[in-house]
Amino acid sequence: MKPLSLTARITSLLVITSLLVLGGGARFMDWRIDHDLELRFRQNLLTQAVALGSMMELEENGITTEAGEAISKGTLINDGQTYYDLRCEGHSPLQSRQRPPVTPTTWPASTAEQPTFFDMRASGRHIGAVQLTLSIEPSREPDEPAVQAGEGQSAQCQLLFEQDRAAVDAMLVGVDWVLALGPLLAIGIALIVVPVSVRRGLRPMAALVERMGDISPNAPGQRLVVSGVRELDPLVSRFNDVLARMDEGLARERQFASGLAHETRTRLAELRALAEIELRYPSGRTREDVLTEVGHIGAELEATVTALLLLSRLQAGVDRPQYQWLPLAPWVEHQVQRHAGAHQPIVRLQDETSGPLALRTDPALLEVVAGNLLTNACAYAPVGDLVRVVLHDSMLMVDNDAPELEPEDVARLAERFWRKHPPSAGHAGLGLALARAAADALGLTLAFELNEGRLCASVSWPLDLVGGHSATEPGEKWMRPGT
């Protein structure tokens, strides 16, 4: 299934939003107009009914009015036929020429003082009605004397006034069509205009995509140019950061491949040169001496390959640590003694732990960490220098003099095949990389710091991996503090 384009997504969102906003607005306007027209219709209906009641006269023969013909047609909008029915106590009913087509169930029993409105249907016709109570005064001549008390009192009457709502309903239907067609017309225009506008607005993104296609690993250093669009500039900046990290990674991989090729080629070239020289120009050395030199070169090559295999397995997570309790002080002292010698820098151990402690770790992997740190310190420290090994409760520190190291070199110490000094026998530049990989596998933290020309390498571990030592019973028993 073909993925939905960004233009279609934006168009869909705009159309849906417009439909909701315009549809909701139209619905609210329709309700408001219907409400206002209904109020105006009822007000007009009541006005006509009150006007009719004001024109009524109470005479001896009954109730008469000259308003029947005057209001036989509606006065709201266009023509709307009106009907009325008047009932007074002691008088005969008075009705319009055409009787009301429908009457409410409460007519004429209700005597409510407030007008009551009705909305009724009869024979497919929509009728609006109002029922109210009127007080009609008796008629008298202008020169007739005032009515004495108790004579010619006003009559209480019930008036039912109805009007056909056809004109109002037609107006409401027209308003509904206008309010319904307006949003539909706007959405139709949006469906045509929005995709074109969106495509024009996305031109900077299309240019950015085209520019990205020209970037490849074979041409490092290429970067995207800032487009000047506020939404795209953060994307360009992040992509340039990714390109910078990719270039750094590729440079490290190329350096690793170059270093590996150099180390392998050097050892193989030494073996070939040794064999050719001995064949063409015999040195007179015994076979044991020649084979011993060949064995040394082979051992160096094997050490490089073994280190690479171990580094790859550690970084891939193939080698799983085999945890056990290891006494710290005796173990570190043993490692120091292995690296101490007359022709090497002086290696001294400082035990600053609070008491006999044990570390829950893998001794083989921990030896990779500590052994490579000590080997590196002894190999690159000046002859006669003091290499300090300090053991704390939470870390192991190896400190040695490093006069040729620069601050910017510290970040590269754990890179594969990186060496500050020229290559020397037995050192391929993998020791600190192995130490970093083994420390990561054990959950330890390896850090380097250069302070006043001395390099300090520290390996720290969480305190929950440290246990206490008890030798009160035969054999040694290691336990966590507080257990």
KOLGUZA-602596 format. One line per field, with one value per residue (C-alpha): x, y, z; residue number from 0; residue in three letters. Coordinates in Angstrom, 1 decimal, always signed. Layout:
# residues N
X	[X,...] .
Y	[Y,...] .
Z	[Z,...] .
k	[NUM,...] .
r	[ala,...] .
***
This chain:
# residues 483
X	[+0.0,+1.4,+2.0,+0.0,+1.8,+2.4,+0.3,-2.6,-2.2,-2.2,-5.1,-7.1,-6.4,-7.4,-10.6,-11.6,-10.8,-12.7,-15.6,-15.7,-15.3,-17.6,-20.1,-20.2,-20.4,-23.2,-25.1,-24.8,-25.9,-28.8,-29.9,-29.5,-31.5,-34.3,-34.5,-34.7,-37.2,-39.3,-39.3,-40.2,-43.0,-44.5,-44.1,-45.8,-48.5,-49.1,-49.2,-51.8,-53.9,-53.7,-54.6,-57.6,-58.7,-58.4,-60.8,-63.5,-66.6,-69.2,-72.7,-76.2,-76.4,-73.0,-69.4,-68.6,-65.4,-64.4,-60.9,-61.8,-61.3,-58.3,-56.2,-57.5,-54.0,-50.8,-48.5,-45.2,-43.6,-45.5,-49.0,-49.9,-53.6,-54.8,-57.8,-59.3,-61.9,-63.3,-65.3,-66.8,-69.0,-72.7,-72.1,-72.1,-68.6,-67.1,-64.9,-63.1,-64.6,-62.7,-62.7,-59.3,-58.2,-57.0,-57.5,-55.4,-56.6,-56.8,-59.1,-61.2,-60.9,-57.6,-57.8,-54.1,-53.2,-50.0,-50.3,-49.8,-48.2,-48.8,-47.1,-49.5,-50.1,-53.3,-53.9,-50.2,-50.3,-48.0,-50.0,-48.7,-51.3,-51.5,-54.2,-54.7,-57.3,-58.8,-61.1,-63.5,-65.3,-68.9,-69.5,-71.3,-72.0,-69.7,-72.4,-73.7,-73.3,-70.9,-71.9,-73.2,-71.6,-72.5,-73.8,-72.1,-69.1,-66.3,-66.4,-63.6,-62.9,-60.6,-59.0,-57.4,-55.4,-53.7,-51.5,-50.2,-46.4,-45.7,-43.9,-41.7,-40.9,-40.0,-37.6,-36.1,-35.5,-33.8,-31.5,-30.7,-29.7,-27.5,-25.8,-25.4,-24.1,-21.6,-19.3,-19.6,-18.6,-15.7,-14.5,-14.8,-12.6,-10.2,-9.9,-8.7,-6.6,-5.0,-3.1,-1.6,-0.7,+0.8,+2.9,+4.3,+5.0,+6.8,+9.3,+12.1,+11.6,+11.7,+15.0,+16.3,+15.5,+17.2,+20.3,+20.3,+20.5,+23.9,+25.5,+27.3,+30.0,+32.5,+32.5,+33.0,+32.6,+29.4,+26.8,+23.3,+22.8,+20.4,+17.2,+16.0,+12.6,+12.0,+10.5,+13.3,+16.3,+16.2,+16.0,+18.9,+20.9,+20.2,+21.0,+24.3,+25.1,+24.3,+26.6,+29.4,+29.0,+28.9,+32.1,+33.8,+32.6,+33.8,+37.2,+37.5,+36.6,+39.1,+41.8,+40.9,+41.2,+44.4,+45.9,+44.8,+46.3,+49.5,+49.9,+49.2,+51.4,+54.3,+54.4,+54.1,+56.7,+59.1,+58.6,+59.1,+62.2,+63.7,+63.2,+64.6,+67.6,+68.5,+68.1,+70.2,+72.6,+72.9,+73.7,+75.3,+72.7,+71.5,+68.2,+66.9,+67.7,+66.0,+62.9,+62.8,+62.7,+60.0,+58.1,+58.3,+56.9,+54.2,+53.3,+52.9,+50.7,+48.7,+48.3,+46.9,+44.4,+43.4,+42.9,+40.8,+38.7,+38.2,+37.4,+34.8,+33.2,+33.0,+31.5,+29.0,+28.0,+29.0,+31.2,+29.0,+30.6,+30.9,+30.4,+32.0,+33.4,+37.0,+39.2,+40.3,+43.5,+45.3,+44.2,+45.4,+48.7,+49.2,+48.6,+51.1,+53.8,+53.4,+54.2,+57.0,+60.6,+64.1,+64.1,+60.6,+59.1,+58.6,+55.1,+53.8,+50.4,+48.6,+45.7,+43.3,+40.3,+38.4,+38.9,+39.1,+36.7,+35.6,+34.2,+31.5,+32.9,+34.4,+38.1,+39.1,+37.5,+38.7,+42.2,+41.8,+40.9,+43.6,+46.2,+46.0,+46.0,+49.1,+50.7,+50.0,+51.4,+54.6,+55.1,+54.8,+56.0,+59.6,+62.2,+62.5,+59.1,+56.7,+53.5,+51.0,+48.2,+45.7,+42.9,+39.8,+36.5,+34.8,+37.6,+41.1,+43.4,+46.6,+48.7,+51.8,+53.9,+52.8,+54.9,+54.1,+50.3,+48.2,+44.7,+43.1,+44.7,+42.8,+39.6,+41.3,+43.1,+40.5,+40.4,+41.5,+45.1,+45.6,+49.1,+50.8,+54.3,+55.7,+54.7,+56.8,+57.0,+54.0,+51.8,+49.3,+47.2,+44.4,+45.1,+43.0,+40.3,+40.1,+40.0,+37.1,+35.1,+35.7,+34.8,+31.5,+30.8,+31.2,+29.2,+32.3,+33.2,+36.6,+37.8,+41.0,+42.3,+45.5,+46.6,+49.9,+51.5,+50.4,+47.8,+45.3,+43.2,+40.4,+38.0,+35.0,+32.3,+28.9,+28.9,+26.3,+28.9,+31.2,+31.1,+32.7,+35.3,+35.1,+38.0,+36.9,+35.9,+38.0,+38.2,+37.2,+33.6,+32.6,+29.4,+27.7,+28.1,+25.3,+24.4] .
Y	[+0.0,+3.4,+5.6,+8.8,+11.9,+14.8,+17.0,+14.6,+14.5,+18.3,+18.6,+16.0,+17.7,+21.1,+19.7,+17.9,+20.9,+23.2,+20.9,+20.7,+24.5,+25.7,+22.9,+23.7,+27.4,+26.9,+24.7,+27.3,+30.1,+27.9,+27.4,+31.1,+32.2,+29.6,+30.8,+34.5,+34.0,+31.9,+34.6,+37.2,+35.1,+34.6,+38.3,+39.2,+36.6,+38.1,+41.6,+40.7,+38.9,+41.9,+44.3,+42.1,+42.1,+45.9,+46.3,+44.2,+45.9,+44.5,+45.3,+44.2,+41.8,+40.3,+41.0,+42.8,+43.9,+45.6,+44.2,+40.7,+41.8,+44.1,+41.3,+38.4,+38.4,+38.0,+41.0,+39.1,+38.2,+37.7,+36.4,+34.1,+33.3,+34.1,+32.6,+33.5,+32.3,+34.5,+33.1,+35.5,+34.6,+35.3,+36.0,+33.9,+32.9,+35.1,+33.4,+34.5,+33.9,+30.7,+28.7,+27.7,+24.5,+23.0,+23.8,+23.0,+20.4,+23.2,+25.4,+27.0,+25.6,+27.3,+30.6,+31.3,+35.0,+34.7,+34.0,+30.4,+29.5,+26.4,+24.8,+22.5,+20.6,+19.9,+18.4,+18.9,+22.6,+24.1,+26.4,+28.7,+29.7,+31.8,+31.7,+34.6,+36.1,+39.5,+42.0,+43.7,+46.9,+47.6,+50.1,+53.5,+56.7,+59.7,+61.8,+59.0,+59.7,+57.6,+54.1,+53.8,+51.4,+47.8,+48.6,+47.6,+45.9,+44.5,+40.8,+38.3,+36.5,+33.8,+34.5,+31.8,+33.4,+31.2,+31.9,+29.8,+29.3,+28.5,+31.8,+31.4,+27.8,+28.7,+31.3,+28.8,+26.3,+28.9,+29.9,+26.2,+25.8,+28.8,+27.7,+24.2,+25.1,+27.7,+25.2,+22.7,+25.3,+26.4,+22.7,+22.2,+25.2,+24.0,+20.7,+22.4,+25.3,+23.6,+20.9,+23.5,+25.8,+23.0,+21.7,+25.3,+25.6,+22.2,+23.2,+23.9,+20.4,+18.9,+20.8,+19.5,+15.9,+16.4,+17.8,+14.8,+12.4,+13.9,+13.1,+9.8,+8.2,+8.4,+12.2,+13.1,+16.6,+17.4,+19.3,+20.6,+24.4,+26.1,+26.7,+29.7,+28.0,+28.0,+24.5,+22.9,+24.6,+22.3,+19.3,+20.5,+21.1,+17.6,+16.0,+17.8,+16.6,+13.0,+13.5,+14.8,+11.7,+9.5,+11.0,+10.5,+6.9,+6.3,+7.9,+5.6,+2.5,+3.5,+4.1,+0.7,-1.0,+0.8,-0.1,-3.7,-4.0,-2.3,-4.6,-7.7,-6.7,-5.7,-9.0,-11.0,-8.8,-9.5,-13.3,-13.1,-10.9,-13.2,-16.2,-14.6,-13.2,-16.5,-18.3,-15.8,-14.5,-17.0,-15.2,-18.2,-18.3,-21.6,-23.0,-22.6,-18.8,-18.3,-20.3,-18.4,-15.1,-16.5,-17.6,-14.1,-12.6,-15.2,-14.6,-10.9,-11.5,-14.1,-11.6,-9.0,-11.4,-12.7,-9.2,-8.3,-11.4,-10.7,-7.0,-8.1,-10.6,-8.1,-5.4,-7.8,-9.2,-12.7,-13.2,-13.2,-12.3,-15.2,-13.5,-14.6,-13.0,-11.9,-10.5,-7.1,-6.4,-9.8,-9.8,-6.3,-7.0,-10.0,-7.9,-5.3,-8.0,-9.4,-5.9,-4.9,-5.4,-3.9,-2.3,-0.9,+2.0,+1.4,+0.1,+0.7,-0.3,+1.9,+0.2,+2.8,+0.6,+0.7,-3.0,-6.4,-6.2,-8.4,-7.5,-9.5,-9.7,-11.9,-12.3,-13.0,-9.8,-7.8,-9.0,-7.7,-4.3,-4.0,-5.8,-3.6,-0.4,-1.6,-2.7,+0.6,+2.6,+0.5,+0.6,+4.4,+5.8,+7.0,+4.5,+4.9,+6.7,+5.8,+4.1,+4.4,+1.9,+3.1,+0.9,+2.5,+1.0,+2.1,+2.3,+1.3,+4.1,+3.7,+6.9,+7.4,+10.2,+11.0,+14.1,+13.7,+13.4,+16.4,+17.2,+16.4,+13.0,+11.8,+11.3,+9.0,+6.7,+3.9,+3.9,+0.8,+1.0,+4.5,+5.2,+8.4,+6.8,+4.9,+1.2,-1.0,-4.7,-6.4,-3.2,-2.9,-0.1,-2.4,-2.6,+0.4,-0.5,-3.9,-2.4,-0.2,-3.0,-5.3,-2.6,-2.0,-5.7,-5.8,-2.6,-0.7,+2.9,+3.5,+7.1,+8.9,+12.2,+14.2,+16.4,+18.3,+15.8,+12.7,+10.3,+8.9,+5.9,+5.0,+2.0,+2.5,+0.1,+0.5,-0.1,-2.8,-5.1,-4.8,-7.3,-7.6,-10.3,-12.6,-15.0,-16.1,-19.6,-22.1,-20.9,-17.5,-16.3,-13.3,-11.4,-8.1,-5.5,-5.7,-9.3] .
Z	[+0.0,-1.0,+2.0,+2.3,+1.2,+3.4,+1.2,+1.5,+5.3,+5.7,+3.3,+5.2,+8.5,+7.2,+5.6,+8.8,+10.9,+8.6,+8.5,+12.3,+12.8,+9.9,+10.6,+14.3,+13.6,+11.0,+13.5,+16.2,+13.8,+12.7,+16.2,+17.0,+14.0,+14.6,+18.2,+17.3,+14.5,+16.9,+19.5,+16.8,+15.5,+18.9,+19.7,+16.4,+17.2,+20.6,+19.2,+16.7,+19.3,+21.7,+18.8,+18.0,+21.6,+21.8,+18.8,+20.4,+21.7,+24.2,+23.2,+24.2,+21.3,+21.9,+21.0,+17.7,+15.9,+12.8,+13.0,+11.6,+8.0,+8.9,+10.3,+8.2,+6.7,+8.7,+9.2,+10.0,+6.7,+3.4,+3.7,+6.6,+7.1,+10.7,+12.7,+16.0,+18.4,+21.3,+24.2,+26.8,+29.8,+29.0,+25.3,+22.2,+20.7,+18.1,+15.4,+12.3,+8.8,+8.7,+11.8,+13.4,+11.8,+15.1,+18.7,+21.8,+24.3,+26.9,+24.9,+26.3,+29.8,+30.6,+32.5,+32.8,+33.2,+31.1,+27.3,+26.4,+23.0,+21.0,+18.0,+16.2,+12.9,+11.1,+7.7,+6.8,+7.9,+10.5,+12.8,+15.6,+18.3,+21.4,+24.1,+26.5,+28.8,+27.9,+29.7,+27.2,+28.2,+27.2,+24.4,+25.1,+23.2,+23.6,+25.2,+27.4,+31.1,+33.2,+34.0,+37.5,+39.9,+39.1,+35.6,+32.3,+33.9,+31.7,+30.6,+31.0,+27.7,+26.4,+23.0,+20.8,+18.0,+15.3,+12.3,+9.5,+9.8,+6.2,+5.5,+8.6,+7.8,+4.3,+5.6,+8.1,+5.3,+3.2,+6.1,+6.6,+3.0,+3.1,+6.3,+5.0,+1.5,+2.9,+4.7,+1.9,-0.6,+1.6,+1.9,-1.8,-2.4,+0.3,-1.5,-4.6,-3.2,-0.1,-2.0,-4.4,-1.5,+0.5,-2.4,-2.9,+0.8,+0.8,-1.9,+0.6,+2.0,-1.5,-2.1,+1.2,+0.2,-3.1,-1.4,+1.0,-1.9,-2.9,+0.5,+0.7,+3.0,+0.2,+0.4,+4.1,+5.3,+3.3,+5.2,+4.5,+4.0,+6.4,+4.4,+6.4,+7.2,+10.9,+10.9,+8.8,+10.4,+13.5,+11.2,+9.1,+12.3,+13.7,+10.4,+10.2,+13.7,+12.5,+9.5,+11.8,+14.1,+11.0,+9.7,+13.1,+13.2,+9.6,+10.5,+13.5,+11.4,+8.7,+11.4,+12.9,+9.6,+8.8,+12.2,+11.9,+8.5,+9.7,+12.6,+10.6,+7.7,+10.0,+11.7,+8.5,+6.9,+9.8,+9.3,+5.6,+5.9,+8.6,+6.4,+3.2,+4.9,+6.6,+3.3,+1.2,+3.7,+6.6,+9.8,+11.4,+14.2,+15.5,+14.4,+18.0,+17.9,+14.6,+15.7,+18.9,+17.1,+14.8,+17.9,+19.3,+16.2,+16.0,+19.6,+19.0,+16.0,+18.0,+20.9,+18.5,+17.0,+20.4,+21.7,+18.7,+19.1,+22.8,+22.1,+19.5,+21.8,+24.7,+22.6,+21.0,+24.5,+23.6,+26.7,+29.8,+33.1,+35.6,+38.9,+42.1,+45.3,+44.9,+47.8,+46.6,+48.4,+47.8,+44.2,+43.5,+45.2,+43.0,+39.9,+41.1,+41.8,+38.3,+36.7,+39.1,+37.7,+38.0,+34.5,+34.7,+36.6,+40.3,+41.0,+44.5,+46.0,+48.5,+50.3,+51.5,+52.1,+55.3,+55.9,+54.2,+51.3,+48.5,+45.0,+43.3,+39.8,+37.1,+37.9,+34.3,+33.0,+35.9,+35.2,+31.6,+33.0,+35.7,+33.8,+30.7,+32.9,+34.7,+31.4,+29.8,+32.7,+32.9,+29.1,+28.7,+32.0,+32.1,+33.5,+37.2,+37.5,+40.3,+39.2,+42.1,+42.5,+45.0,+46.2,+47.7,+48.8,+45.6,+43.0,+41.9,+40.6,+38.5,+38.4,+36.3,+34.8,+31.1,+30.0,+26.3,+26.6,+25.8,+27.2,+23.9,+23.9,+26.9,+25.0,+22.5,+25.0,+24.7,+20.9,+19.0,+17.6,+18.9,+20.3,+21.3,+20.9,+17.9,+17.9,+20.3,+20.6,+22.1,+22.1,+19.2,+20.8,+22.0,+25.7,+26.9,+24.4,+25.9,+29.4,+28.4,+26.9,+29.8,+32.3,+30.4,+30.5,+34.3,+34.9,+36.0,+35.1,+33.5,+33.4,+32.5,+33.8,+33.0,+35.9,+35.9,+33.5,+35.3,+33.9,+36.4,+35.2,+37.6,+37.7,+40.0,+41.0,+42.7,+46.5,+46.2,+44.6,+47.6,+50.5,+53.9,+54.9,+57.9,+58.7,+62.2,+60.9,+59.0,+55.4,+54.1,+54.0,+52.0,+52.7,+52.0,+54.7,+57.2,+56.5] .
k	[0,1,2,3,4,5,6,7,8,9,10,11,12,13,14,15,16,17,18,19,20,21,22,23,24,25,26,27,28,29,30,31,32,33,34,35,36,37,38,39,40,41,42,43,44,45,46,47,48,49,50,51,52,53,54,55,56,57,58,59,60,61,62,63,64,65,66,67,68,69,70,71,72,73,74,75,76,77,78,79,80,81,82,83,84,85,86,87,88,89,90,91,92,93,94,95,96,97,98,99,100,101,102,103,104,105,106,107,108,109,110,111,112,113,114,115,116,117,118,119,120,121,122,123,124,125,126,127,128,129,130,131,132,133,134,135,136,137,138,139,140,141,142,143,144,145,146,147,148,149,150,151,152,153,154,155,156,157,158,159,160,161,162,163,164,165,166,167,168,169,170,171,172,173,174,175,176,177,178,179,180,181,182,183,184,185,186,187,188,189,190,191,192,193,194,195,196,197,198,199,200,201,202,203,204,205,206,207,208,209,210,211,212,213,214,215,216,217,218,219,220,221,222,223,224,225,226,227,228,229,230,231,232,233,234,235,236,237,238,239,240,241,242,243,244,245,246,247,248,249,250,251,252,253,254,255,256,257,258,259,260,261,262,263,264,265,266,267,268,269,270,271,272,273,274,275,276,277,278,279,280,281,282,283,284,285,286,287,288,289,290,291,292,293,294,295,296,297,298,299,300,301,302,303,304,305,306,307,308,309,310,311,312,313,314,315,316,317,318,319,320,321,322,323,324,325,326,327,328,329,330,331,332,333,334,335,336,337,338,339,340,341,342,343,344,345,346,347,348,349,350,351,352,353,354,355,356,357,358,359,360,361,362,363,364,365,366,367,368,369,370,371,372,373,374,375,376,377,378,379,380,381,382,383,384,385,386,387,388,389,390,391,392,393,394,395,396,397,398,399,400,401,402,403,404,405,406,407,408,409,410,411,412,413,414,415,416,417,418,419,420,421,422,423,424,425,426,427,428,429,430,431,432,433,434,435,436,437,438,439,440,441,442,443,444,445,446,447,448,449,450,451,452,453,454,455,456,457,458,459,460,461,462,463,464,465,466,467,468,469,470,471,472,473,474,475,476,477,478,479,480,481,482] .
r	[met,lys,pro,leu,ser,leu,thr,ala,arg,ile,thr,ser,leu,leu,val,ile,thr,ser,leu,leu,val,leu,gly,gly,gly,ala,arg,phe,met,asp,trp,arg,ile,asp,his,asp,leu,glu,leu,arg,phe,arg,gln,asn,leu,leu,thr,gln,ala,val,ala,leu,gly,ser,met,met,glu,leu,glu,glu,asn,gly,ile,thr,thr,glu,ala,gly,glu,ala,ile,ser,lys,gly,thr,leu,ile,asn,asp,gly,gln,thr,tyr,tyr,asp,leu,arg,cys,glu,gly,his,ser,pro,leu,gln,ser,arg,gln,arg,pro,pro,val,thr,pro,thr,thr,trp,pro,ala,ser,thr,ala,glu,gln,pro,thr,phe,phe,asp,met,arg,ala,ser,gly,arg,his,ile,gly,ala,val,gln,leu,thr,leu,ser,ile,glu,pro,ser,arg,glu,pro,asp,glu,pro,ala,val,gln,ala,gly,glu,gly,gln,ser,ala,gln,cys,gln,leu,leu,phe,glu,gln,asp,arg,ala,ala,val,asp,ala,met,leu,val,gly,val,asp,trp,val,leu,ala,leu,gly,pro,leu,leu,ala,ile,gly,ile,ala,leu,ile,val,val,pro,val,ser,val,arg,arg,gly,leu,arg,pro,met,ala,ala,leu,val,glu,arg,met,gly,asp,ile,ser,pro,asn,ala,pro,gly,gln,arg,leu,val,val,ser,gly,val,arg,glu,leu,asp,pro,leu,val,ser,arg,phe,asn,asp,val,leu,ala,arg,met,asp,glu,gly,leu,ala,arg,glu,arg,gln,phe,ala,ser,gly,leu,ala,his,glu,thr,arg,thr,arg,leu,ala,glu,leu,arg,ala,leu,ala,glu,ile,glu,leu,arg,tyr,pro,ser,gly,arg,thr,arg,glu,asp,val,leu,thr,glu,val,gly,his,ile,gly,ala,glu,leu,glu,ala,thr,val,thr,ala,leu,leu,leu,leu,ser,arg,leu,gln,ala,gly,val,asp,arg,pro,gln,tyr,gln,trp,leu,pro,leu,ala,pro,trp,val,glu,his,gln,val,gln,arg,his,ala,gly,ala,his,gln,pro,ile,val,arg,leu,gln,asp,glu,thr,ser,gly,pro,leu,ala,leu,arg,thr,asp,pro,ala,leu,leu,glu,val,val,ala,gly,asn,leu,leu,thr,asn,ala,cys,ala,tyr,ala,pro,val,gly,asp,leu,val,arg,val,val,leu,his,asp,ser,met,leu,met,val,asp,asn,asp,ala,pro,glu,leu,glu,pro,glu,asp,val,ala,arg,leu,ala,glu,arg,phe,trp,arg,lys,his,pro,pro,ser,ala,gly,his,ala,gly,leu,gly,leu,ala,leu,ala,arg,ala,ala,ala,asp,ala,leu,gly,leu,thr,leu,ala,phe,glu,leu,asn,glu,gly,arg,leu,cys,ala,ser,val,ser,trp,pro,leu,asp,leu,val,gly,gly,his,ser,ala,thr,glu,pro,gly,glu,lys,trp,met,arg,pro,gly,thr] .
***
